[in-house]
Amino acid sequence: MADSPQSVTSKATEEVDVLLIGAGIMSATLGAILQQLEPSWSQLVLERLAGPAQESSSPWNNAGTGHSALCELNYTPETKSGKVKIEKAVDINEKFQVSRQFWSHQLEAGVLSDAKDFINLVPHVSFGRGEQQIEYLHRRYEALKNHPLFPGMSFISDHDEFADRLPLMAAGRDKNEKVAVSWINSGTDVNFGSLSQQFFASAAKNGAEVRYGHEVTNIKGEGTKWKVTVKDLHTGDIHTVLANFVFVGAGGMALPLLQKSGIIEIRGWGGFPVSGLWLRCTNEELIAQHHAKVYGQAAIGAPPMSVPHLDTRVIDGKTGLLFGPYAGWTPKFLKTGSWFDLFKSIRPTNLLSYVGVGLQEFSLTKYLLTELMMDKEAKMESLREYVPQAQDKDWEIVVAGQRVQAIQPVVGPRFSTLAFGTTLINNGEGTIAGLLGASPGASIAPSAMIELIERCFGHKMIEWGPKLKEMIPSYGTNLSADPALFAQQWERTQKTLKLED
């Protein structure tokens, strides 16, 4: 909107069909889908930072794992009887297939320009040490190896083959130590920052307006629409936007913004911020010796976020190596947020939720306290479980992204529980929606945004169905029950995404 001589508080309200708050991967994905379903709808993206994908979607703020449950052991828990449950893993994998198909379609349609800039082939590996972990790993392998969505998985317990595939992890390791891995070559590393940038560049070319340095300060209902107050951080001007539909894709700030909207669906929800730290390798010779994303097991009783992993990263064509995450703590909901974010989010409607988690989630409290007490040497000791010969001089501590763990209200006496994963919140009218939570987050953005569209635009689904089927050929189909369709789409996306060996 052009500047005018009017005072900042009396600027004319502009109207848009779709307002996207936050320029991360979620807004980028939803904007791309809606722009193709309804090209005539006006779109406005508001981002408080100077560019897209500078918070959680930034490549150095996350591990870049294309989460498809190939190696992440928290998606395959075991029962007391020792049976490995694979339902969650299959669900995550199904959703990642949707991502692959959607990205492939966007490349074919010219919306995305270069697959190699955002997705690369990196083997996904599950790592076990000692008899108990190895036995679980083998049971998991047996449960998954014949499933159509997990082709090519192998189990390796031979020390020489382990050393051949993972030389950095084998060097200096006691040959009497029992180790094993499950290995799948078709895993991926995804740069969600680059992916977001490509989406927003295309959106702007096709008529969407993307404004950086603009912070949303309030959201209020006005009839069937939403009146959104925006501050231009460059000039200090305040103006309002009247939107037919609002998506709050603001990462950790989704909770407070949804609270400001006043929708009843957000009542009782809370958020607990957890910051992250990586050990990043600075030695190019060591980086060249490792090419895999290796996930281990969380300690007994520890939350899923504590799962350690040694990650090859491919960012802007350059290979890197990370280990972590280690937890830190700050009351901020974003890396660039306020020290008062957590305290401002506590309301009479969610106070019991915070109290409930505080009284019940001792494992989270213990985990955070343990992590906060770790100095660099202690962090290096945990790294040496993966890289026995790791030396301090080759690794630096870097701050990762900020995650806000969603606290979900439940009926007493518990009052609340930690909601791991990604949670979609929308009002009954389907005019405002937002996302809470974290992993697998970005990896399943297309699936999450399709769910949002089904919830909020149900009256349009008959009209939009054919176009959605064009974008995602498996839309409406369970790939687990249709191996032929999976094989067809796998071959197609391998080629389109340039993931063939």
RODREN-321430 format. One record per residue (C-alpha): residue number from 1; residue in three letters; x, y, z. Coordinates in pm, whole numbers, plus 50000, padded with zeros to 5 digits. Layout:
<nodes>
 dolo selum     X     Y     Z
  NUM   ALA     X     Y     Z
...
</nodes>
This chain:
<nodes>
 dolo selum     X     Y     Z
    1   MET 50000 50000 50000
    2   ALA 50145 50334 49900
    3   ASP 50232 50588 50169
    4   SER 50000 50883 50215
    5   PRO 50012 51207 50409
    6   GLN 49752 51069 50652
    7   SER 49852 50993 51011
    8   VAL 49961 50638 51074
    9   THR 49646 50560 51272
   10   SER 49406 50675 51001
   11   LYS 49548 50499 50698
   12   ALA 49282 50340 50482
   13   THR 49224 49971 50547
   14   GLU 49322 49747 50257
   15   GLU 49132 49428 50179
   16   VAL 49267 49091 50068
   17   ASP 49124 48746 50014
   18   VAL 49410 48556 50179
   19   LEU 49650 48688 50442
   20   LEU 49953 48475 50529
   21   ILE 50135 48573 50849
   22   GLY 50498 48460 50844
   23   ALA 50720 48386 50543
   24   GLY 50828 48034 50633
   25   ILE 50769 47702 50459
   26   MET 50410 47662 50583
   27   SER 50288 47995 50444
   28   ALA 50490 47937 50128
   29   THR 50323 47600 50074
   30   LEU 49968 47715 50148
   31   GLY 50014 48023 49932
   32   ALA 50134 47812 49639
   33   ILE 49842 47571 49666
   34   LEU 49577 47843 49694
   35   GLN 49732 48047 49414
   36   GLN 49685 47751 49181
   37   LEU 49338 47659 49308
   38   GLU 49208 48018 49297
   39   PRO 49436 48239 49083
   40   SER 49194 48532 49115
   41   TRP 49221 48549 49494
   42   SER 49446 48826 49621
   43   GLN 49725 48720 49856
   44   LEU 49931 48920 50102
   45   VAL 50226 48781 50299
   46   LEU 50348 48969 50607
   47   GLU 50688 48887 50761
   48   ARG 50850 49079 51047
   49   LEU 51207 48989 50945
   50   ALA 51405 49117 50647
   51   GLY 51350 48814 50423
   52   PRO 51182 48475 50393
   53   ALA 51260 48164 50599
   54   GLN 51490 48330 50852
   55   GLU 51350 48158 51162
   56   SER 51268 47785 51189
   57   SER 51278 47730 50811
   58   SER 51636 47858 50786
   59   PRO 51866 47565 50694
   60   TRP 52099 47611 50991
   61   ASN 51804 47629 51233
   62   ASN 51691 47270 51168
   63   ALA 51845 46934 51078
   64   GLY 51699 46935 50727
   65   THR 51582 46576 50755
   66   GLY 51320 46483 50501
   67   HIS 51113 46319 50774
   68   SER 50970 45999 50629
   69   ALA 51028 45772 50932
   70   LEU 51307 45584 50758
   71   CYS 51545 45632 51050
   72   GLU 51367 45823 51328
   73   LEU 51318 45567 51602
   74   ASN 51062 45765 51803
   75   TYR 50807 45688 51528
   76   THR 50841 45313 51592
   77   PRO 50789 45254 51965
   78   GLU 50783 44905 52107
   79   THR 50521 44755 52336
   80   LYS 50595 44586 52667
   81   SER 50587 44254 52483
   82   GLY 50862 44373 52246
   83   LYS 50643 44424 51939
   84   VAL 50744 44724 51727
   85   LYS 50451 44946 51633
   86   ILE 50489 45092 51283
   87   GLU 50158 45278 51240
   88   LYS 50304 45622 51315
   89   ALA 50601 45558 51085
   90   VAL 50371 45458 50800
   91   ASP 50158 45770 50856
   92   ILE 50462 46000 50846
   93   ASN 50596 45824 50536
   94   GLU 50259 45859 50358
   95   LYS 50265 46232 50429
   96   PHE 50620 46270 50298
   97   GLN 50515 46100 49974
   98   VAL 50257 46379 49941
   99   SER 50542 46630 49980
  100   ARG 50749 46459 49710
  101   GLN 50455 46456 49469
  102   PHE 50364 46819 49538
  103   TRP 50722 46944 49496
  104   SER 50751 46741 49175
  105   HIS 50435 46900 49037
  106   GLN 50560 47246 49129
  107   LEU 50885 47179 48942
  108   GLU 50694 47053 48639
  109   ALA 50468 47360 48651
  110   GLY 50762 47601 48678
  111   VAL 50666 47725 49025
  112   LEU 50987 47578 49165
  113   SER 51303 47619 48960
  114   ASP 51579 47389 49087
  115   ALA 51535 47065 49282
  116   LYS 51904 47039 49375
  117   ASP 51881 47369 49558
  118   PHE 51636 47226 49809
  119   ILE 51652 46845 49814
  120   ASN 51944 46603 49795
  121   LEU 51996 46231 49840
  122   VAL 52147 46145 50181
  123   PRO 52112 45793 50330
  124   HIS 51894 45765 50641
  125   VAL 52043 45543 50911
  126   SER 51925 45415 51250
  127   PHE 52208 45342 51494
  128   GLY 52214 45097 51784
  129   ARG 52480 45019 52047
  130   GLY 52474 44721 52279
  131   GLU 52255 44412 52271
  132   GLN 51930 44575 52384
  133   GLN 51936 44854 52125
  134   ILE 52050 44620 51848
  135   GLU 51774 44369 51923
  136   TYR 51515 44649 51903
  137   LEU 51671 44779 51583
  138   HIS 51652 44434 51425
  139   ARG 51287 44390 51530
  140   ARG 51213 44729 51376
  141   TYR 51389 44629 51056
  142   GLU 51189 44305 51038
  143   ALA 50865 44501 51087
  144   LEU 50943 44749 50808
  145   LYS 51154 44568 50549
  146   ASN 50863 44424 50349
  147   HIS 50637 44728 50375
  148   PRO 50588 44890 50031
  149   LEU 50671 45240 50163
  150   PHE 51013 45134 50296
  151   PRO 51188 44980 49995
  152   GLY 51558 44899 50005
  153   MET 51608 44891 50381
  154   SER 51903 44681 50498
  155   PHE 52035 44575 50839
  156   ILE 52409 44582 50906
  157   SER 52579 44436 51212
  158   ASP 52913 44340 51057
  159   HIS 53189 44564 51194
  160   ASP 53381 44582 50865
  161   GLU 53076 44685 50663
  162   PHE 52985 44936 50935
  163   ALA 53335 45085 50902
  164   ASP 53313 45090 50524
  165   ARG 52984 45281 50525
  166   LEU 53044 45505 50827
  167   PRO 53422 45553 50855
  168   LEU 53396 45858 51079
  169   MET 53183 45665 51327
  170   ALA 53405 45355 51312
  171   ALA 53746 45521 51353
  172   GLY 53877 45463 51703
  173   ARG 53578 45249 51805
  174   ASP 53646 44935 52011
  175   LYS 53597 44639 51777
  176   ASN 53446 44444 52064
  177   GLU 53164 44698 52097
  178   LYS 52844 44567 51945
  179   VAL 52699 44812 51695
  180   ALA 52441 44786 51419
  181   VAL 52253 45009 51179
  182   SER 51951 44992 50955
  183   TRP 52031 45166 50628
  184   ILE 51823 45308 50346
  185   ASN 51983 45492 50055
  186   SER 51676 45687 49948
  187   GLY 51670 45929 50242
  188   THR 51688 46302 50179
  189   ASP 51829 46626 50313
  190   VAL 51594 46921 50255
  191   ASN 51682 47291 50259
  192   PHE 51349 47441 50360
  193   GLY 51495 47790 50339
  194   SER 51573 47755 49969
  195   LEU 51238 47586 49908
  196   SER 51055 47876 50076
  197   GLN 51251 48133 49878
  198   GLN 51162 47966 49548
  199   PHE 50793 47952 49642
  200   PHE 50777 48319 49743
  201   ALA 50967 48434 49435
  202   SER 50713 48256 49218
  203   ALA 50420 48384 49425
  204   ALA 50534 48744 49377
  205   LYS 50565 48693 49000
  206   ASN 50209 48561 48995
  207   GLY 50052 48855 49176
  208   ALA 50096 48790 49548
  209   GLU 50238 49074 49754
  210   VAL 50513 48984 50001
  211   ARG 50612 49247 50258
  212   TYR 50913 49208 50481
  213   GLY 50973 49418 50790
  214   HIS 50600 49412 50870
  215   GLU 50485 49281 51208
  216   VAL 50131 49175 51291
  217   THR 50039 49314 51632
  218   ASN 49671 49225 51660
  219   ILE 49396 49014 51503
  220   LYS 49028 49083 51566
  221   GLY 48712 48950 51407
  222   GLU 48502 49198 51211
  223   GLY 48184 49037 51086
  224   THR 48285 48738 50876
  225   LYS 48631 48884 50815
  226   TRP 48946 48952 51015
  227   LYS 49087 49295 51093
  228   VAL 49463 49261 51127
  229   THR 49679 49539 51269
  230   VAL 50023 49568 51109
  231   LYS 50329 49772 51203
  232   ASP 50578 49871 50934
  233   LEU 50909 49821 51115
  234   HIS 51089 50042 50863
  235   THR 50874 50352 50920
  236   GLY 50682 50282 51238
  237   ASP 50352 50329 51053
  238   ILE 50049 50134 51171
  239   HIS 49778 50020 50931
  240   THR 49509 49754 50908
  241   VAL 49430 49473 50667
  242   LEU 49082 49325 50628
  243   ALA 49112 48961 50522
  244   ASN 48859 48698 50424
  245   PHE 49096 48423 50540
  246   VAL 49400 48438 50770
  247   PHE 49672 48176 50810
  248   VAL 49902 48219 51108
  249   GLY 50223 48052 50991
  250   ALA 50436 48241 51239
  251   GLY 50624 47953 51400
  252   GLY 50645 47999 51775
  253   MET 50439 48317 51757
  254   ALA 50136 48129 51621
  255   LEU 50010 48068 51974
  256   PRO 50001 48433 52092
  257   LEU 49858 48555 51761
  258   LEU 49581 48295 51768
  259   GLN 49514 48394 52129
  260   LYS 49471 48756 52019
  261   SER 49215 48647 51760
  262   GLY 48990 48530 52042
  263   ILE 48882 48205 51875
  264   ILE 48752 47951 52125
  265   GLU 48953 47669 51966
  266   ILE 49280 47807 52107
  267   ARG 49153 47825 52465
  268   GLY 49348 47605 52703
  269   TRP 49643 47563 52467
  270   GLY 49985 47670 52584
  271   GLY 50341 47656 52461
  272   PHE 50674 47574 52622
  273   PRO 50978 47715 52439
  274   VAL 51288 47500 52395
  275   SER 51593 47637 52218
  276   GLY 51842 47418 52038
  277   LEU 52218 47395 52002
  278   TRP 52428 47205 51748
  279   LEU 52787 47097 51736
  280   ARG 52892 47192 51383
  281   CYS 53202 47040 51228
  282   THR 53459 47288 51096
  283   ASN 53706 47030 50958
  284   GLU 53648 46968 50587
  285   GLU 53841 46638 50597
  286   LEU 53606 46500 50862
  287   ILE 53296 46628 50682
  288   ALA 53407 46439 50370
  289   GLN 53425 46112 50568
  290   HIS 53055 46106 50655
  291   HIS 52756 46096 50422
  292   ALA 52440 46000 50611
  293   LYS 52179 46114 50859
  294   VAL 52232 45885 51157
  295   TYR 51964 45877 51428
  296   GLY 52009 45707 51762
  297   GLN 51772 45633 52047
  298   ALA 51655 45874 52313
  299   ALA 51744 45784 52670
  300   ILE 51473 45596 52860
  301   GLY 51210 45844 52976
  302   ALA 51352 46130 52769
  303   PRO 51120 46325 52534
  304   PRO 51133 46265 52155
  305   MET 51306 46600 52098
  306   SER 51614 46459 52275
  307   VAL 51692 46200 52005
  308   PRO 52057 46257 51902
  309   HIS 52157 46253 51537
  310   LEU 52467 46306 51324
  311   ASP 52358 46485 51009
  312   THR 52509 46547 50671
  313   ARG 52369 46878 50545
  314   VAL 52371 47011 50190
  315   ILE 52324 47388 50197
  316   ASP 52381 47614 49896
  317   GLY 52574 47334 49727
  318   LYS 52813 47291 50019
  319   THR 52823 46984 50245
  320   GLY 52821 47029 50622
  321   LEU 52801 46812 50933
  322   LEU 52595 46868 51249
  323   PHE 52546 46677 51573
  324   GLY 52271 46733 51825
  325   PRO 52038 46878 51913
  326   TYR 52121 46987 52263
  327   ALA 51848 47173 52445
  328   GLY 51876 47522 52581
  329   TRP 51610 47735 52739
  330   THR 51480 48085 52688
  331   PRO 51129 48225 52733
  332   LYS 51137 48353 52375
  333   PHE 50897 48196 52122
  334   LEU 51128 48289 51833
  335   LYS 51505 48332 51810
  336   THR 51431 48697 51739
  337   GLY 51142 48709 51986
  338   SER 51088 48880 52321
  339   TRP 51201 48767 52666
  340   PHE 50836 48810 52771
  341   ASP 50682 48578 52509
  342   LEU 50618 48288 52746
  343   PHE 50476 48502 53025
  344   LYS 50246 48694 52790
  345   SER 50105 48365 52659
  346   ILE 49976 48261 53003
  347   ARG 49604 48339 53029
  348   PRO 49328 48244 53274
  349   THR 49204 48000 53008
  350   ASN 49533 47807 52988
  351   LEU 49682 47852 53335
  352   LEU 49576 47501 53441
  353   SER 49740 47362 53127
  354   TYR 50074 47511 53225
  355   VAL 50035 47394 53585
  356   GLY 49941 47044 53470
  357   VAL 50250 47009 53252
  358   GLY 50470 47154 53523
  359   LEU 50348 46897 53775
  360   GLN 50344 46596 53544
  361   GLU 50620 46623 53285
  362   PHE 50915 46541 53508
  363   SER 51102 46378 53219
  364   LEU 51100 46706 53025
  365   THR 51214 46901 53331
  366   LYS 51493 46653 53403
  367   TYR 51600 46653 53037
  368   LEU 51618 47033 53022
  369   LEU 51808 47064 53349
  370   THR 52057 46798 53240
  371   GLU 52110 46965 52902
  372   LEU 52147 47313 53052
  373   MET 52423 47190 53283
  374   MET 52629 47048 52995
  375   ASP 52936 47249 52899
  376   LYS 53112 47198 52565
  377   GLU 53322 46910 52697
  378   ALA 53009 46727 52814
  379   LYS 52854 46784 52472
  380   MET 53170 46649 52308
  381   GLU 53148 46335 52524
  382   SER 52799 46261 52391
  383   LEU 52926 46325 52037
  384   ARG 53203 46067 52093
  385   GLU 52937 45796 52127
  386   TYR 52893 45857 51753
  387   VAL 53237 45990 51655
  388   PRO 53486 45829 51898
  389   GLN 53784 46039 51787
  390   ALA 53603 46375 51787
  391   GLN 53826 46661 51902
  392   ASP 53713 46994 52045
  393   LYS 53905 47195 51787
  394   ASP 53703 47047 51499
  395   TRP 53358 47135 51635
  396   GLU 53186 47461 51723
  397   ILE 52862 47528 51909
  398   VAL 52594 47704 51703
  399   VAL 52243 47808 51804
  400   ALA 51964 47624 51624
  401   GLY 51604 47729 51582
  402   GLN 51356 47792 51860
  403   ARG 51074 47542 51899
  404   VAL 50761 47591 52106
  405   GLN 50636 47260 52240
  406   ALA 50256 47266 52227
  407   ILE 50069 47208 52553
  408   GLN 49729 47055 52481
  409   PRO 49437 47092 52723
  410   VAL 49274 46767 52836
  411   VAL 48996 46681 53077
  412   GLY 49108 46674 53441
  413   PRO 49265 46556 53657
  414   ARG 49564 46586 53421
  415   PHE 49445 46918 53272
  416   SER 49707 46906 52996
  417   THR 49963 46703 52808
  418   LEU 50255 46776 52577
  419   ALA 50140 46747 52215
  420   PHE 50436 46617 52015
  421   GLY 50417 46666 51641
  422   THR 50233 46930 51440
  423   THR 49884 47046 51541
  424   LEU 49644 47241 51319
  425   ILE 49406 47485 51491
  426   ASN 49118 47651 51304
  427   ASN 48793 47821 51397
  428   GLY 48457 47663 51323
  429   GLU 48388 47896 51032
  430   GLY 48716 47809 50861
  431   THR 48823 48172 50828
  432   ILE 49139 48157 51040
  433   ALA 49389 47879 51107
  434   GLY 49737 47828 51244
  435   LEU 49992 47561 51328
  436   LEU 50135 47471 51667
  437   GLY 50421 47234 51745
  438   ALA 50730 47120 51562
  439   SER 50867 46800 51406
  440   PRO 50791 46657 51152
  441   GLY 50660 47004 51060
  442   ALA 50825 47130 50745
  443   SER 50870 46785 50591
  444   ILE 50495 46731 50579
  445   ALA 50395 47090 50497
  446   PRO 50192 46996 50185
  447   SER 49997 46732 50377
  448   ALA 49933 46972 50666
  449   MET 49816 47246 50430
  450   ILE 49588 47006 50241
  451   GLU 49429 46917 50575
  452   LEU 49386 47289 50645
  453   ILE 49218 47341 50307
  454   GLU 48983 47049 50367
  455   ARG 48886 47189 50706
  456   CYS 48854 47554 50612
  457   PHE 48733 47533 50252
  458   GLY 48522 47219 50264
  459   HIS 48255 47382 50047
  460   LYS 48512 47416 49767
  461   MET 48650 47063 49770
  462   ILE 48430 46923 49492
  463   GLU 48541 47208 49268
  464   TRP 48906 47187 49372
  465   GLY 48933 46806 49380
  466   PRO 49056 46756 49020
  467   LYS 49325 47024 49057
  468   LEU 49443 46875 49387
  469   LYS 49458 46534 49220
  470   GLU 49674 46689 48948
  471   MET 49910 46835 49208
  472   ILE 49915 46518 49420
  473   PRO 49822 46208 49215
  474   SER 49778 45996 49528
  475   TYR 49536 46248 49683
  476   GLY 49252 46057 49850
  477   THR 49443 45728 49824
  478   ASN 49624 45525 50088
  479   LEU 49956 45442 49920
  480   SER 50015 45155 50161
  481   ALA 49712 44986 50006
  482   ASP 49815 45067 49648
  483   PRO 50178 44956 49597
  484   ALA 50149 44999 49220
  485   LEU 50059 45368 49254
  486   PHE 50336 45414 49510
  487   ALA 50591 45257 49274
  488   GLN 50471 45473 48986
  489   GLN 50488 45797 49185
  490   TRP 50817 45697 49347
  491   GLU 50980 45653 49007
  492   ARG 50833 45982 48884
  493   THR 50941 46186 49187
  494   GLN 51287 46029 49192
  495   LYS 51339 46167 48840
  496   THR 51170 46503 48890
  497   LEU 51349 46572 49218
  498   LYS 51680 46448 49071
  499   LEU 51720 46185 49343
  500   GLU 51832 45899 49122
  501   ASP 52175 45755 49203
</nodes>
